[in-house]
């Protein structure tokens, strides 16, 4: 048996998220598993580093799989890409130690969220950024982001009620403004269900003056979803990179 790690990029616009579902075959995981199984001639399940929601994109999703024997990774990757639709690609495939698991061994993740603040949405970028036509106070957003750094209980920043633990560590939040476009980058140990999108909605509320930066510690302390900001749409979110220590 041999274990392989794949780095997968995809445009999530057409799909019902990463995780395979019994009710639809239109998921990233399901489609990649189908391609792998066609290559091997037997069923293969893959494990992703985490679930991305429907409409969310990835520049660096990772997945692990165990095959019955060693394969030529480059040839196997090329074969998969021949079978996959044009909006899903396996960027890299590496032989790793047996026992490696893309989710369980992940040490950190980096996400990006893109916002377009122009009056009318960018024709070419509209599928990959959130059109939010308001003047934003970036300094206030940066101040608010500062309160989110470090290890906290982020129970108020998730839509899932049955998480085993809502403790997470955010190492860095970068907010960059270029003309009418804003990019927010999040780097942390891991993120809860909808967490990055809720963080983004909260920072946008601060940017428009609906919330004050100093309200962030209160939201963290109260742990109530209704205190945080709105759920920013999926199309502006990208899983940029997943980190491991081998």
SVG drawing of the C-alpha trace seen along z (x, -y; Angstrom):
<svg xmlns="http://www.w3.org/2000/svg" viewBox="-30 -55 39 58">
<polyline fill="none" stroke="black" stroke-width="0.4" points="0.0,0.0 1.2,-3.5 -0.1,-6.9 -0.2,-10.0 -0.8,-13.6 -2.5,-15.7 -2.8,-19.5 -6.0,-20.3 -7.2,-23.6 -10.8,-24.3 -13.4,-26.9 -16.2,-26.0 -18.9,-28.0 -20.7,-24.9 -20.3,-22.5 -22.1,-21.7 -18.9,-22.0 -16.0,-19.6 -17.6,-16.8 -19.1,-13.9 -22.9,-13.6 -25.4,-10.8 -27.9,-13.1 -25.6,-14.5 -22.5,-13.6 -21.7,-17.2 -19.0,-17.6 -15.3,-18.1 -14.4,-15.1 -16.8,-12.8 -15.6,-13.9 -11.9,-13.5 -12.6,-10.1 -14.3,-9.0 -11.2,-10.0 -8.9,-8.2 -11.0,-5.1 -11.0,-5.1 -7.2,-5.3 -6.8,-2.5 -9.6,-0.2 -10.9,0.1 -12.8,-2.2 -10.6,-4.7 -11.7,-7.2 -9.8,-10.4 -9.6,-12.5 -9.5,-16.3 -7.8,-18.7 -11.3,-20.1 -14.7,-20.8 -15.2,-23.9 -18.8,-25.1 -20.7,-25.1 -19.3,-28.0 -16.0,-28.3 -12.8,-28.0 -9.4,-26.5 -5.9,-27.4 -4.4,-24.8 -6.8,-22.2 -4.9,-19.0 -6.1,-15.4 -4.6,-12.1 -5.3,-8.6 -4.0,-5.1 -3.4,-3.0 -2.7,0.7 0.8,0.1 3.3,-2.5 2.5,-4.5 4.3,-7.0 2.9,-10.1 3.4,-12.5 1.8,-10.1 -1.1,-9.3 -1.7,-13.1 -1.7,-13.8 -4.1,-10.9 -6.5,-12.3 -6.4,-15.8 -7.4,-14.3 -10.5,-12.8 -11.4,-15.8 -13.5,-18.8 -11.7,-21.9 -12.5,-23.7 -10.8,-21.1 -7.1,-20.3 -4.6,-18.2 -1.7,-20.6 0.7,-18.2 0.9,-14.6 3.5,-13.3 4.3,-10.0 4.3,-10.4 4.7,-8.2 1.9,-5.6 -0.4,-6.9 -0.4,-10.5 -3.9,-12.0 -4.6,-15.4 -7.0,-16.6 -5.6,-15.0 -2.0,-16.0 -2.8,-19.6 -1.1,-22.2 -2.4,-25.4 -4.5,-26.9 -4.5,-30.1 -7.7,-31.6 -8.3,-34.6 -11.4,-36.6 -11.9,-39.1 -14.2,-42.1 -15.2,-44.6 -16.4,-47.9 -17.2,-49.6 -20.7,-50.8 -21.1,-48.1 -19.5,-44.7 -16.4,-43.8 -17.6,-41.9 -14.6,-39.5 -14.1,-39.0 -17.8,-38.8 -17.6,-35.0 -14.6,-35.3 -15.2,-38.3 -18.1,-39.7 -19.6,-42.9 -20.1,-45.1 -20.5,-48.7 -19.7,-50.7 -16.9,-52.9 -14.9,-50.9 -12.8,-52.2 -9.8,-49.8 -8.0,-51.2 -11.0,-50.3 -11.1,-46.9 -7.4,-46.4 -8.0,-47.5 -10.9,-45.0 -8.8,-42.2 -6.1,-42.8 -8.6,-41.6 -9.1,-38.4 -5.5,-37.4 -4.3,-34.7 -6.0,-31.7 -9.8,-32.3 -13.1,-30.5 -14.7,-31.4 -18.1,-29.9 -19.8,-33.1 -18.2,-32.8 -19.7,-29.5 -23.1,-28.4 -22.5,-24.8 -23.7,-24.1 -22.2,-20.7 -18.5,-21.4 -16.3,-19.3 -14.2,-22.3 -14.5,-25.9 -11.0,-26.9 -8.8,-28.1 -5.7,-30.2 -5.5,-32.9 -1.8,-33.9 -2.4,-36.7 -5.1,-38.7 -3.9,-40.9 -6.2,-43.5 -5.0,-44.9 -6.7,-47.6 -5.9,-48.3 -8.2,-50.8 -11.7,-49.5 -10.6,-45.9 -10.0,-44.6 -8.3,-41.3 -8.5,-39.8 -6.1,-36.9 -6.5,-34.7 -3.9,-32.4 -4.5,-30.1 -4.5,-26.6 -7.8,-25.8 -11.3,-27.3 -14.8,-26.4 -17.8,-25.9 -18.5,-29.3 -15.9,-30.9 -13.9,-32.8 -17.1,-34.0 -18.5,-35.2 -15.2,-36.9 -15.3,-38.7 -18.9,-39.8 -18.0,-41.1 -15.0,-43.0 -17.2,-44.5 -19.7,-45.6 -16.8,-47.4 -15.7,-48.9 -19.1,-50.5 -19.5,-51.7 -22.3,-49.2 -20.0,-47.8 -17.0,-49.3 -13.6,-47.6 -13.9,-47.4 -17.0,-45.2 -14.9,-42.3 -13.8,-41.2 -17.4,-41.3 -18.5,-39.0 -15.7,-36.6 -16.7,-36.6 -20.4,-36.2 -20.0,-33.3 -23.3,-34.1 -23.6,-33.9 -26.2,-36.8 -23.6,-39.2 -21.2,-38.6 -21.5,-39.9 -23.3,-38.6 -22.3,-35.5 -20.3,-36.8 -21.1,-35.0 -19.1,-31.9 -17.9,-33.2 -15.3,-35.5 -13.6,-32.8 -10.5,-30.8 -8.6,-28.1 -5.1,-29.3 -2.8,-26.8 -2.7,-24.0 0.5,-23.6 2.1,-20.4 5.2,-19.4 6.6,-16.0"/>
</svg>
